């Protein structure tokens, strides 16, 4: 191969001059697709029709002039110029102006399908069920190699490691994706493989998300006996299965958080309660330690004696008072007894007999108190203090 040759850079530069020189100003109408707002504030997207697609960009300073928010599926009319990006060898329209030209074909189709399915009651709120509080198994209908599955596994592993995760592999874009997704949902219900299903994928263009708006998928979601969480794309994305699902999550990661919410809340409550209990016990131990700090073994005896001494003094006083009371009572009783004894002795016949008196009885043993009852010659017995005397009465005078 001979002759003059061009480098890639030279060829690209020739193409750039040709395109940018020939299409310095163009007006194009097409459907917005794959809308990707950048962190820099610029908006990257595609314009497409039935047979072709072209990259487009609108820079931040021009976006500020818009009076609407561009979204996938909108039919737009833009004015701008063609630009070649040499490092990638691609060309795109740099948009200076943008206006809405109506609803795009995809959005119009989705709206017609939404109205039809809604009229059948597939989106009614009465059909929606609460998620199980503590699911033992979570089924995930998605691409097994996609970032969505990795995010779900990561979050469930961190928040609720005890949950069993069953991956139901499915295509998530393309012509065959809808039938596979619907089949996986039906299989999960047939074999009761999970307590809750997450159906979804990561973000993508409106066309990429179309399988999740397919009528077969929407009906499978609506008819599922297992509660379904729809997690299609990013927060700004949507699909018709969102309306049929029992719950919509803005992202697959958010879906994982929703199904594990009670596990996480309970675990967090247990951790909080445990920490509170530890803090309470620690505070009480510290208070007890502060209360015990002044009490040394030597000081304890002193404190005990200080507490006991007043009681001992009271006990001694009570004992002395009791002894004195008993002594006084005994002395009083002793005096009274002596007095009674003296009175008793004073009235005793023996006391009189000690003073020389005797008791005289007749022969029958009766005490003679009057001489008139004594007859002359009667036998008498005289009883002095000691012994007994027998006598015969010689006479008796009154």
C-alpha positions in Angstrom: 0.0 0.0 0.0 1.7 3.2 -1.3 0.9 6.8 -1.5 0.2 9.6 1.0 -1.5 8.5 4.1 -3.3 10.4 6.9 -3.0 10.0 10.6 -6.1 9.4 12.7 -5.8 13.0 14.0 -5.5 14.4 10.5 -8.5 12.5 9.3 -10.6 13.5 12.3 -9.6 17.1 11.9 -10.7 17.0 8.2 -14.0 15.5 9.2 -14.4 18.1 11.9 -13.8 21.0 9.5 -16.2 19.5 7.0 -19.0 18.9 9.4 -18.7 22.0 11.5 -18.3 24.2 8.4 -21.2 22.6 6.6 -23.6 22.4 9.6 -22.8 25.6 11.5 -26.5 26.0 12.3 -29.1 23.2 12.3 -32.6 22.8 13.6 -33.5 19.2 14.5 -36.7 17.6 15.8 -36.5 14.3 17.7 -37.4 12.4 20.9 -35.2 12.9 23.9 -33.6 9.7 25.2 -30.9 8.7 27.7 -31.1 12.1 29.5 -28.0 12.4 31.7 -27.6 15.6 33.8 -23.9 16.0 34.7 -22.5 17.2 38.0 -21.1 20.2 36.1 -24.6 21.3 35.3 -24.5 20.4 31.6 -27.2 18.2 30.1 -26.2 15.2 27.8 -28.8 13.3 25.9 -29.8 11.7 22.6 -32.2 12.8 19.9 -33.8 10.0 18.0 -36.6 9.1 15.6 -37.7 5.7 14.2 -34.5 5.0 12.3 -31.6 7.1 13.7 -30.1 8.6 16.8 -27.6 11.4 17.4 -25.8 12.6 20.6 -26.6 16.1 21.9 -25.5 18.4 24.7 -26.8 21.6 26.1 -24.4 23.5 28.4 -25.3 25.0 31.7 -25.5 28.6 30.7 -28.1 27.8 28.0 -30.1 25.4 30.2 -31.0 28.4 32.4 -33.1 29.9 29.6 -35.5 26.9 29.5 -38.9 27.2 31.0 -39.4 23.5 31.4 -37.5 20.5 32.7 -36.3 18.2 29.8 -37.1 14.5 30.4 -36.8 11.3 28.4 -39.6 10.7 26.0 -40.3 14.4 25.2 -40.5 15.4 21.6 -38.1 18.4 21.3 -37.1 20.9 18.7 -33.5 22.2 19.1 -31.3 24.7 17.3 -27.5 24.4 17.4 -24.4 23.3 15.5 -22.6 20.1 14.9 -19.4 19.5 16.8 -16.8 16.7 16.5 -15.1 15.4 19.7 -11.8 14.2 18.4 -10.6 12.0 21.4 -13.6 9.8 20.9 -14.2 10.3 17.2 -17.9 11.2 17.8 -20.0 14.1 16.7 -23.0 15.7 18.5 -25.3 18.7 18.4 -24.4 21.5 20.7 -27.8 23.0 21.4 -28.3 26.7 21.9 -32.1 26.7 22.0 -34.7 24.0 22.9 -38.5 23.9 22.9 -41.1 21.2 23.4 -42.7 19.9 20.2 -45.2 17.6 21.8 -45.1 14.1 23.5 -42.7 11.6 22.1 -43.9 8.3 20.6 -42.7 6.3 23.6 -44.4 8.6 26.2 -47.6 8.6 24.2 -47.6 4.8 24.0 -46.9 4.5 27.7 -49.6 6.9 28.5 -52.1 4.9 26.4 -51.0 1.7 28.1 -51.2 3.3 31.5 -54.8 4.5 30.9 -55.8 1.0 29.7 -54.3 -0.8 32.7 -55.6 1.7 35.2 -59.1 1.3 33.8 -58.8 -2.4 34.6 -58.0 -1.6 38.2 -54.4 -2.9 38.2 -53.2 0.3 39.8 -55.9 0.6 42.5 -54.6 1.3 46.0 -57.0 -1.4 47.4 -54.9 -4.0 45.7 -51.7 -3.0 47.5 -50.5 -4.9 50.5 -48.0 -4.0 53.3 -44.6 -5.6 53.2 -43.9 -8.4 55.7 -42.3 -6.9 58.9 -39.5 -9.5 59.1 -39.2 -11.4 55.7 -37.1 -14.6 55.9 -36.4 -14.6 52.2 -36.2 -11.8 49.6 -36.4 -12.6 45.9 -34.6 -10.3 43.4 -35.7 -10.3 39.8 -32.9 -8.6 38.0 -29.7 -9.1 36.0 -27.4 -11.2 38.2 -24.4 -9.3 36.9 -25.8 -5.8 37.3 -24.9 -3.1 39.8 -28.5 -3.3 41.2 -28.0 -6.8 42.5 -24.6 -6.0 44.1 -26.1 -2.9 45.8 -29.1 -5.0 47.2 -26.8 -7.8 48.5 -24.5 -5.3 50.1 -27.2 -3.4 51.9 -29.1 -6.5 53.0 -25.8 -8.0 54.2 -25.1 -4.9 56.3 -28.6 -4.2 57.7 -30.1 -7.7 58.0 -27.6 -10.5 57.5 -30.1 -13.1 58.5 -32.3 -12.6 55.4 -31.9 -15.2 52.7 -31.6 -13.6 49.2 -32.7 -15.5 46.2 -31.6 -14.1 42.8 -34.0 -14.8 40.0 -31.9 -14.0 36.9 -33.5 -12.0 34.2 -32.7 -9.8 31.2 -33.4 -6.2 32.0 -33.4 -4.7 28.6 -34.0 -5.8 25.0 -36.9 -7.5 23.2 -36.9 -10.7 25.3 -36.5 -9.0 28.7 -40.2 -8.5 29.4 -41.2 -12.1 29.0 -38.3 -13.3 31.1 -39.1 -10.8 33.9 -42.7 -11.9 33.9 -41.8 -15.6 33.9 -39.5 -15.1 37.0 -42.2 -13.3 38.9 -44.6 -16.2 38.2 -42.0 -18.8 39.1 -41.4 -17.1 42.4 -45.1 -17.3 43.2 -45.5 -20.9 41.9 -42.8 -22.2 44.2 -43.3 -19.6 47.0 -39.6 -18.8 46.8 -39.7 -15.6 48.9 -41.7 -13.5 51.3 -41.2 -10.3 49.2 -39.9 -9.6 45.7 -37.7 -6.8 44.5 -38.2 -6.3 40.7 -35.9 -3.7 39.0 -32.6 -2.7 37.6 -30.2 0.3 37.6 -30.7 3.5 35.7 -30.8 3.8 31.9 -32.5 5.5 29.1 -36.3 5.5 28.6 -35.9 2.7 26.0 -33.8 0.7 28.4 -36.5 0.7 31.0 -39.3 -0.2 28.6 -39.4 -3.9 29.6 -40.7 -2.9 33.1 -43.6 -1.0 31.4 -44.5 -4.0 29.3 -48.1 -5.2 29.8 -47.1 -8.7 30.5 -44.7 -7.6 33.3 -47.3 -5.2 34.8 -49.9 -7.9 34.9 -47.4 -10.3 36.5 -46.6 -7.8 39.2 -50.3 -7.0 39.8 -51.2 -10.7 40.0 -48.4 -11.7 42.3 -49.4 -13.2 45.7 -46.0 -12.2 47.0 -45.7 -8.5 47.8 -43.6 -6.7 45.1 -41.3 -3.7 45.5 -40.7 -2.0 42.1 -37.1 -0.5 42.0 -36.6 0.6 38.4 -33.7 3.0 37.6 -32.9 6.1 39.5 -35.2 8.4 41.5 -36.2 10.4 38.4 -37.0 7.3 36.3 -40.3 5.5 36.3 -42.0 2.5 34.8 -45.6 1.2 34.7 -44.8 -1.6 37.1 -44.2 1.1 39.7 -48.0 1.7 39.7 -48.9 -2.0 39.9 -46.4 -2.9 42.6 -47.3 -2.9 46.3 -44.5 -0.3 46.9 -42.3 1.8 44.7 -38.6 2.4 45.7 -36.7 5.2 44.0 -33.6 2.9 43.5 -32.7 -0.8 44.0 -30.6 0.3 47.1 -33.7 2.0 48.6 -35.7 -1.2 47.9 -33.2 -3.2 50.0 -33.5 -0.6 52.8 -37.3 -0.8 52.7 -37.5 -4.6 53.0 -34.9 -4.6 55.8 -36.3 -1.5 57.6 -37.8 -3.4 60.5 -34.7 -5.6 61.0 -32.6 -2.4 61.1 -35.0 -0.6 63.4 -35.2 -3.5 65.8 -31.4 -4.0 65.8 -30.9 -0.2 66.3 -33.5 -0.3 69.1 -31.7 -3.2 70.8 -28.3 -1.4 70.5 -29.8 1.8 71.9 -31.5 0.0 74.8 -28.4 -2.0 75.5 -26.3 1.2 75.6 -28.9 3.0 77.8 -28.9 0.0 80.2 -25.1 0.0 80.3 -25.1 3.8 81.0 -27.7 3.4 83.8 -25.8 0.5 85.5 -22.5 2.5 85.1 -24.1 5.6 86.6 -25.5 3.6 89.6 -22.2 1.9 90.2 -20.4 5.2 90.1 -23.0 6.6 92.6 -22.5 3.6 94.9 -18.8 4.0 94.6 -19.0 7.7 95.6 -21.3 6.8 98.5 -18.9 4.1 99.7 -15.8 6.2 99.3 -15.9 7.8 102.8 -16.4 4.4 104.5 -13.0 2.8 105.3 -12.9 -0.4 107.4 -11.6 1.6 110.4 -14.2 4.3 109.9 -17.0 1.8 109.7 -16.5 0.7 113.3 -16.5 4.3 114.5 -19.6 5.0 112.5 -21.3 1.9 113.8 -20.4 2.8 117.3 -21.7 6.4 116.7 -25.0 4.9 115.6 -25.1 2.3 118.4 -23.9 4.4 121.4 -27.1 6.5 121.8 -29.1 3.2 121.8 -26.7 1.7 124.4 -27.1 4.8 126.6 -30.9 4.6 126.4 -30.7 0.9 127.1 -28.5 1.5 130.2 -30.8 4.3 131.4 -33.8 2.0 130.9 -32.1 -0.8 132.8 -31.3 1.5 135.7 -34.8 2.9 135.8 -36.2 -0.6 135.7 -33.9 -1.8 138.6 -34.8 1.3 140.6 -38.5 0.8 140.0 -38.3 -2.9 141.0 -36.3 -2.0 144.1 -38.7 0.7 145.1 -41.6 -1.7 144.5 -40.0 -4.4 146.6 -39.3 -2.0 149.4 -42.8 -0.8 149.4 -44.2 -4.3 149.4 -41.7 -5.3 152.1 -42.9 -2.5 154.4 -46.5 -3.3 153.7 -45.8 -7.0 154.5 -44.0 -6.1 157.7 -47.0 -3.9 158.7 -49.5 -6.7 158.0 -47.3 -9.1 159.8 -47.2 -6.9 162.9 -51.0 -6.5 162.8 -51.4 -10.2 162.3 -49.1 -11.0 165.2 -50.8 -8.5 167.4 -54.1 -10.3 166.8 -52.6 -13.8 167.3 -53.6 -15.8 170.4 -50.0 -16.9 170.7 -48.9 -13.4 171.1 -51.3 -13.0 174.1 -50.2 -16.3 175.5 -46.6 -15.1 175.3 -47.7 -12.3 177.6 -49.0 -14.9 180.2 -52.5 -15.5 179.0 -53.9 -19.1 178.8 -56.8 -20.8 177.1 -59.2 -22.7 179.4 -61.5 -25.4 178.0 -64.1 -27.6 179.6 -64.1 -31.4 179.5 -65.8 -31.2 176.1 -63.0 -29.1 174.6 -65.1 -25.9 174.4 -63.3 -22.6 175.2 -64.7 -21.1 178.4 -65.4 -17.5 177.9 -67.8 -16.9 180.8 -67.5 -18.3 184.4 -71.2 -18.8 184.6 -70.9 -21.8 182.4 -68.5 -23.6 184.8 -69.9 -25.9 187.5 -68.2 -26.7 190.7 -66.0 -29.8 190.6 -65.9 -29.6 186.7 -62.7 -30.8 185.1 -61.0 -28.0 183.3 -58.0 -27.9 180.9 -55.7 -24.9 180.9 -53.4 -24.3 177.9 -50.6 -21.9 178.5 -48.1 -21.0 175.8 -46.4 -24.3 176.4 -47.8 -27.5 177.8 -51.3 -28.2 179.4 -52.7 -28.0 182.9 -55.6 -30.0 184.3 -57.7 -28.5 187.2 -60.9 -29.0 189.0 -63.2 -26.0 189.5 -63.7 -25.2 193.3 -66.0 -22.3 192.7 -67.1 -19.9 190.0 -68.0 -16.3 190.4 -69.3 -13.8 187.9 
